[in-house]
Amino acid sequence: MCIAPMRAAHRRFLELQDLLQAAERHGDLPAKEGVLLGHAFALRLAPSEPGGRIYNADIDKISACHHSDIGSIGAACEHLDQKSDSVRAIPGLSSLPTYPSEHDVEVEQSRLLRAHSQLVAELISEAELLSALCQHNRNHPIHDVARGLESYFGGLIDSLTLKLKLVSAEMYQALYTPAVVQATARLRAILDARQASLAKEHAKLNERLAIYRDAGSEFQEIASAYARVLKETDHIRQDIARISQL
């Protein structure tokens, strides 16, 4: 059974029922028509929101409607006819064997609530299963194996690094005798001293260059000496680099 047409029809019937009950409480026909008119103008043919009804009329408006003219009474009757037509025009309502009662609607609503409750329970069960799966994944033995392999290969890399350092030291001792090492060290000291001397001379030449920058023939002499120092400094650096590679 389709529940949507039943709900819409039930809301419309409740509106019509409230109109008729309010008219019955006033007794005579003119009072009934006045009450119907008051509700008609209050409702304005506005559709009800799901889950409730919309009413804006109060007792003052209903009492004022008692003194309305014949044209207004006709408008109230037309409003009731439009309400009835809107109920009959609900899609799927004509396929129902009878109009749904309030009990039928309550039964369908209860069934819908039970289905919703069952769906929520299934979602909770799935969430619990997912949590258990995540916990099982965290506690899986493969993680212990991975940590063991990481520790093993880390230790292997460290040991190979130490072994390479030992091999390098052994090769250095095998290729270079103590006499060669001492001679290389002395040559390195001589070259370092020469480099320091050239650095001092370079500083002095810079001072002279600053003083005699605008001088005539003297400037050419200073420039030649400066170029010679730079060239010798470059040769010394190349010699030091070659010795360092031995």
Sine and cosine of phi, psi and omega as CSV:
sin_phi,cos_phi,sin_psi,cos_psi,sin_omega,cos_omega
0.00,0.00,0.71,-0.70,-0.01,-1.00
-0.98,0.19,0.83,-0.56,-0.11,-0.99
-0.99,0.10,-0.47,0.88,-0.07,-1.00
-0.89,0.45,-0.75,0.66,0.05,-1.00
-0.88,0.47,-0.58,0.81,0.00,-1.00
-0.90,0.44,-0.69,0.73,0.00,-1.00
-0.90,0.43,-0.71,0.71,-0.01,-1.00
-0.89,0.46,-0.69,0.73,0.01,-1.00
-0.90,0.44,-0.65,0.76,-0.02,-1.00
-0.90,0.43,-0.64,0.76,0.03,-1.00
-0.89,0.45,-0.68,0.73,0.01,-1.00
-0.90,0.43,-0.66,0.75,0.02,-1.00
-0.90,0.43,-0.60,0.80,0.04,-1.00
-0.90,0.44,-0.61,0.79,0.05,-1.00
-0.90,0.44,-0.73,0.68,0.03,-1.00
-0.89,0.46,-0.63,0.78,-0.01,-1.00
-0.91,0.42,-0.66,0.75,0.03,-1.00
-0.90,0.44,-0.63,0.78,0.04,-1.00
-0.88,0.47,-0.72,0.69,-0.03,-1.00
-0.93,0.37,-0.64,0.77,0.02,-1.00
-0.91,0.42,-0.63,0.78,0.04,-1.00
-0.91,0.42,-0.60,0.80,0.03,-1.00
-0.93,0.37,-0.62,0.78,0.00,-1.00
-0.89,0.45,-0.56,0.83,-0.02,-1.00
-0.92,0.39,-0.37,0.93,0.00,-1.00
-1.00,0.03,-0.24,0.97,0.16,-0.99
1.00,0.05,-0.99,0.17,-0.13,-0.99
-0.97,0.23,0.29,-0.96,-0.09,-1.00
-0.90,0.43,-0.70,0.71,0.02,-1.00
-0.87,0.50,-0.62,0.79,0.03,-1.00
-0.91,0.41,-0.66,0.75,0.03,-1.00
-0.86,0.51,-0.73,0.69,-0.04,-1.00
-0.91,0.41,-0.56,0.83,0.05,-1.00
-0.91,0.41,-0.66,0.75,0.03,-1.00
-0.90,0.43,-0.69,0.73,0.05,-1.00
-0.87,0.50,-0.64,0.77,0.02,-1.00
-0.90,0.43,-0.68,0.74,0.01,-1.00
-0.87,0.49,-0.70,0.71,0.04,-1.00
-0.92,0.40,-0.59,0.81,-0.01,-1.00
-0.89,0.45,-0.71,0.71,0.02,-1.00
-0.95,0.32,-0.50,0.87,0.03,-1.00
-0.95,0.30,-0.65,0.76,-0.03,-1.00
-0.96,0.29,-0.63,0.78,-0.01,-1.00
0.83,0.56,0.50,0.87,0.00,-1.00
0.85,0.52,0.42,0.91,0.00,-1.00
-0.97,0.24,0.75,-0.67,0.02,-1.00
-0.93,0.37,0.56,-0.83,0.01,-1.00
-0.96,0.27,0.57,-0.82,0.12,-0.99
-0.97,0.25,0.50,-0.87,0.03,-1.00
-0.86,0.52,0.78,-0.62,0.07,-1.00
1.00,-0.09,0.06,1.00,-0.01,-1.00
-0.11,-0.99,0.04,-1.00,-0.01,-1.00
-0.85,-0.52,0.41,-0.91,-0.05,-1.00
-0.94,-0.34,0.88,-0.47,0.08,-1.00
-0.73,-0.69,0.71,-0.70,0.00,-1.00
-0.85,-0.53,-0.07,1.00,-0.07,-1.00
-0.99,0.17,0.55,-0.83,0.12,-0.99
-0.84,-0.54,-0.02,-1.00,-0.12,-0.99
-0.92,0.39,-0.52,0.86,0.02,-1.00
-0.91,0.41,-0.68,0.73,0.02,-1.00
-0.91,0.42,-0.64,0.77,-0.01,-1.00
-0.90,0.43,-0.66,0.75,0.01,-1.00
-0.91,0.41,-0.62,0.78,0.01,-1.00
-0.91,0.42,-0.53,0.85,0.00,-1.00
-0.92,0.38,-0.33,0.94,0.00,-1.00
-0.90,0.44,-0.44,0.90,-0.04,-1.00
-0.98,-0.20,0.29,0.96,-0.01,-1.00
-0.97,0.24,0.24,-0.97,-0.06,-1.00
-1.00,0.07,0.03,-1.00,-0.07,-1.00
-0.91,0.42,-0.57,0.82,0.01,-1.00
-0.89,0.45,-0.62,0.78,0.04,-1.00
-0.93,0.38,-0.60,0.80,0.04,-1.00
-0.89,0.45,-0.64,0.77,0.06,-1.00
-0.89,0.45,-0.58,0.82,0.04,-1.00
-0.91,0.42,-0.60,0.80,0.03,-1.00
-0.91,0.42,-0.68,0.73,0.03,-1.00
-0.90,0.44,-0.63,0.78,0.04,-1.00
-0.90,0.44,-0.60,0.80,0.04,-1.00
-0.88,0.47,-0.68,0.73,0.04,-1.00
-0.89,0.45,-0.64,0.77,0.04,-1.00
-0.89,0.45,-0.65,0.76,0.02,-1.00
-0.91,0.41,-0.60,0.80,0.06,-1.00
-0.89,0.46,-0.70,0.71,0.01,-1.00
-0.90,0.44,-0.67,0.75,0.02,-1.00
-0.90,0.44,-0.63,0.78,0.01,-1.00
-0.92,0.40,-0.54,0.84,0.06,-1.00
-0.92,0.38,-0.71,0.70,-0.03,-1.00
-0.93,0.36,-0.38,0.93,-0.03,-1.00
-1.00,0.05,0.03,1.00,0.00,-1.00
-0.90,0.44,0.76,-0.64,-0.01,-1.00
-0.87,0.49,0.75,-0.66,0.05,-1.00
1.00,0.03,-0.17,0.99,-0.05,-1.00
-0.95,0.31,-0.56,0.83,-0.03,-1.00
-0.92,0.38,-0.38,0.93,0.00,-1.00
-0.98,0.18,-0.20,0.98,0.01,-1.00
-0.97,0.23,0.61,-0.79,0.00,-1.00
-0.91,0.41,-0.64,0.77,0.03,-1.00
-0.63,-0.78,0.30,-0.95,0.07,-1.00
-0.92,0.39,0.66,-0.75,-0.03,-1.00
-0.94,0.34,0.62,-0.78,0.06,-1.00
-1.00,0.00,0.17,-0.99,0.03,-1.00
-0.89,0.46,-0.59,0.81,0.03,-1.00
-0.90,0.44,-0.67,0.74,0.02,-1.00
-0.88,0.47,-0.65,0.76,0.01,-1.00
-0.91,0.42,-0.67,0.74,0.02,-1.00
-0.90,0.45,-0.62,0.78,0.03,-1.00
-0.90,0.44,-0.70,0.71,0.01,-1.00
-0.91,0.42,-0.62,0.79,0.05,-1.00
-0.91,0.42,-0.64,0.77,0.05,-1.00
-0.90,0.44,-0.66,0.75,0.04,-1.00
-0.89,0.45,-0.64,0.76,0.03,-1.00
-0.91,0.42,-0.65,0.76,0.03,-1.00
-0.90,0.43,-0.64,0.77,0.04,-1.00
-0.90,0.43,-0.66,0.75,0.03,-1.00
-0.90,0.44,-0.63,0.77,0.04,-1.00
-0.91,0.42,-0.67,0.74,0.03,-1.00
-0.89,0.46,-0.65,0.76,0.04,-1.00
-0.90,0.43,-0.63,0.78,0.03,-1.00
-0.90,0.44,-0.68,0.73,0.03,-1.00
-0.89,0.45,-0.65,0.76,0.03,-1.00
-0.89,0.46,-0.64,0.77,0.04,-1.00
-0.91,0.41,-0.63,0.78,0.04,-1.00
-0.90,0.44,-0.65,0.76,0.04,-1.00
-0.89,0.45,-0.67,0.74,0.02,-1.00
-0.89,0.45,-0.67,0.74,0.03,-1.00
-0.90,0.43,-0.61,0.79,0.04,-1.00
-0.90,0.43,-0.64,0.77,0.04,-1.00
-0.90,0.43,-0.66,0.76,0.04,-1.00
-0.90,0.44,-0.64,0.76,0.03,-1.00
-0.90,0.43,-0.64,0.76,0.04,-1.00
-0.90,0.44,-0.67,0.74,0.03,-1.00
-0.90,0.43,-0.61,0.79,0.03,-1.00
-0.91,0.42,-0.66,0.75,0.04,-1.00
-0.90,0.44,-0.66,0.75,0.02,-1.00
-0.90,0.44,-0.66,0.75,0.03,-1.00
-0.89,0.45,-0.62,0.79,0.02,-1.00
-0.91,0.42,-0.64,0.77,0.02,-1.00
-0.91,0.41,-0.55,0.83,-0.05,-1.00
-1.00,-0.07,0.18,0.98,-0.05,-1.00
-0.93,0.38,0.62,-0.78,-0.02,-1.00
-0.88,0.47,-0.35,0.94,-0.03,-1.00
-0.89,0.45,-0.46,0.89,0.04,-1.00
-0.93,0.37,-0.62,0.78,0.07,-1.00
-0.90,0.44,-0.64,0.76,0.04,-1.00
-0.89,0.45,-0.68,0.74,0.00,-1.00
-0.89,0.45,-0.67,0.74,0.04,-1.00
-0.90,0.43,-0.62,0.79,0.05,-1.00
-0.90,0.43,-0.69,0.73,0.03,-1.00
-0.90,0.43,-0.62,0.78,0.03,-1.00
-0.89,0.46,-0.69,0.73,0.03,-1.00
-0.91,0.42,-0.64,0.77,-0.02,-1.00
-0.90,0.44,-0.78,0.63,-0.04,-1.00
-0.93,0.37,-0.52,0.85,0.09,-1.00
-0.89,0.45,-0.69,0.72,0.07,-1.00
-0.91,0.42,-0.60,0.80,0.02,-1.00
-0.90,0.45,-0.66,0.75,0.02,-1.00
-0.90,0.43,-0.68,0.74,0.02,-1.00
-0.88,0.47,-0.69,0.73,-0.01,-1.00
-0.91,0.41,-0.63,0.78,0.04,-1.00
-0.91,0.41,-0.59,0.81,0.05,-1.00
-0.89,0.45,-0.71,0.71,0.04,-1.00
-0.89,0.45,-0.64,0.77,0.00,-1.00
-0.90,0.44,-0.64,0.76,0.04,-1.00
-0.90,0.44,-0.62,0.79,0.05,-1.00
-0.90,0.43,-0.66,0.75,0.04,-1.00
-0.90,0.43,-0.67,0.74,0.03,-1.00
-0.88,0.47,-0.66,0.75,0.02,-1.00
-0.89,0.46,-0.66,0.75,0.03,-1.00
-0.91,0.42,-0.67,0.75,0.02,-1.00
-0.90,0.44,-0.66,0.75,0.02,-1.00
-0.91,0.42,-0.62,0.78,0.01,-1.00
-0.90,0.44,-0.68,0.73,0.02,-1.00
-0.93,0.37,-0.55,0.83,-0.02,-1.00
-0.96,0.27,-0.57,0.82,-0.06,-1.00
-0.99,0.11,-0.55,0.83,-0.09,-1.00
-0.90,-0.44,0.86,-0.50,0.07,-1.00
-0.97,0.25,0.26,-0.96,0.03,-1.00
-0.85,0.52,-0.57,0.82,0.01,-1.00
-0.91,0.42,-0.67,0.74,0.02,-1.00
-0.90,0.43,-0.65,0.76,0.00,-1.00
-0.90,0.44,-0.69,0.73,0.01,-1.00
-0.91,0.42,-0.68,0.74,0.02,-1.00
-0.89,0.46,-0.65,0.76,0.03,-1.00
-0.90,0.44,-0.63,0.77,0.02,-1.00
-0.91,0.42,-0.67,0.74,0.03,-1.00
-0.90,0.44,-0.67,0.74,0.03,-1.00
-0.89,0.46,-0.62,0.79,0.04,-1.00
-0.90,0.43,-0.63,0.78,0.03,-1.00
-0.91,0.42,-0.67,0.74,0.02,-1.00
-0.88,0.47,-0.71,0.71,-0.01,-1.00
-0.91,0.41,-0.60,0.80,0.04,-1.00
-0.90,0.43,-0.66,0.76,0.03,-1.00
-0.91,0.42,-0.66,0.75,0.02,-1.00
-0.89,0.45,-0.63,0.77,0.02,-1.00
-0.90,0.43,-0.64,0.76,0.04,-1.00
-0.90,0.43,-0.65,0.76,0.02,-1.00
-0.89,0.45,-0.68,0.73,0.02,-1.00
-0.91,0.40,-0.54,0.84,0.04,-1.00
-0.91,0.42,-0.66,0.75,0.05,-1.00
-0.89,0.45,-0.71,0.71,0.02,-1.00
-0.89,0.46,-0.60,0.80,0.03,-1.00
-0.89,0.46,-0.66,0.76,0.02,-1.00
-0.90,0.43,-0.67,0.74,0.02,-1.00
-0.89,0.45,-0.68,0.73,0.01,-1.00
-0.90,0.44,-0.56,0.83,0.06,-1.00
-0.90,0.44,-0.63,0.77,0.04,-1.00
-0.90,0.44,-0.72,0.70,0.02,-1.00
-0.90,0.44,-0.60,0.80,0.01,-1.00
-0.90,0.44,-0.60,0.80,0.03,-1.00
-0.93,0.37,-0.56,0.83,-0.04,-1.00
-0.97,0.23,-0.71,0.71,-0.12,-0.99
-0.97,-0.24,0.47,0.88,-0.04,-1.00
-0.88,0.47,-0.59,0.81,-0.05,-1.00
-0.99,-0.12,0.13,0.99,-0.01,-1.00
-0.97,0.26,0.23,-0.97,-0.07,-1.00
-1.00,0.09,-0.97,-0.23,-0.06,-1.00
-0.91,0.41,-0.50,0.87,0.01,-1.00
-0.89,0.46,-0.58,0.82,0.00,-1.00
-0.90,0.45,-0.62,0.78,0.03,-1.00
-0.89,0.45,-0.65,0.76,0.04,-1.00
-0.90,0.44,-0.69,0.73,0.01,-1.00
-0.90,0.43,-0.63,0.77,0.00,-1.00
-0.91,0.42,-0.64,0.77,0.02,-1.00
-0.90,0.43,-0.71,0.71,0.03,-1.00
-0.89,0.46,-0.62,0.79,0.00,-1.00
-0.91,0.41,-0.66,0.75,0.03,-1.00
-0.91,0.42,-0.62,0.78,0.03,-1.00
-0.89,0.45,-0.68,0.73,0.02,-1.00
-0.89,0.46,-0.67,0.74,0.02,-1.00
-0.89,0.46,-0.64,0.77,-0.01,-1.00
-0.91,0.40,-0.71,0.70,0.02,-1.00
-0.90,0.43,-0.63,0.78,0.04,-1.00
-0.87,0.48,-0.65,0.76,0.02,-1.00
-0.91,0.41,-0.64,0.77,0.04,-1.00
-0.90,0.44,-0.68,0.73,0.00,-1.00
-0.88,0.48,-0.68,0.74,0.01,-1.00
-0.90,0.44,-0.63,0.78,0.04,-1.00
-0.91,0.42,-0.65,0.76,0.04,-1.00
-0.89,0.45,-0.68,0.74,0.02,-1.00
-0.89,0.45,-0.63,0.78,0.01,-1.00
-0.91,0.42,-0.65,0.76,0.02,-1.00
-0.91,0.40,-0.64,0.77,0.01,-1.00
-0.92,0.39,-0.59,0.81,-0.01,-1.00
-0.91,0.41,-0.44,0.90,0.00,-1.00
-0.99,0.15,-0.19,0.98,-0.01,-1.00
-0.96,0.29,0.00,0.00,0.00,0.00
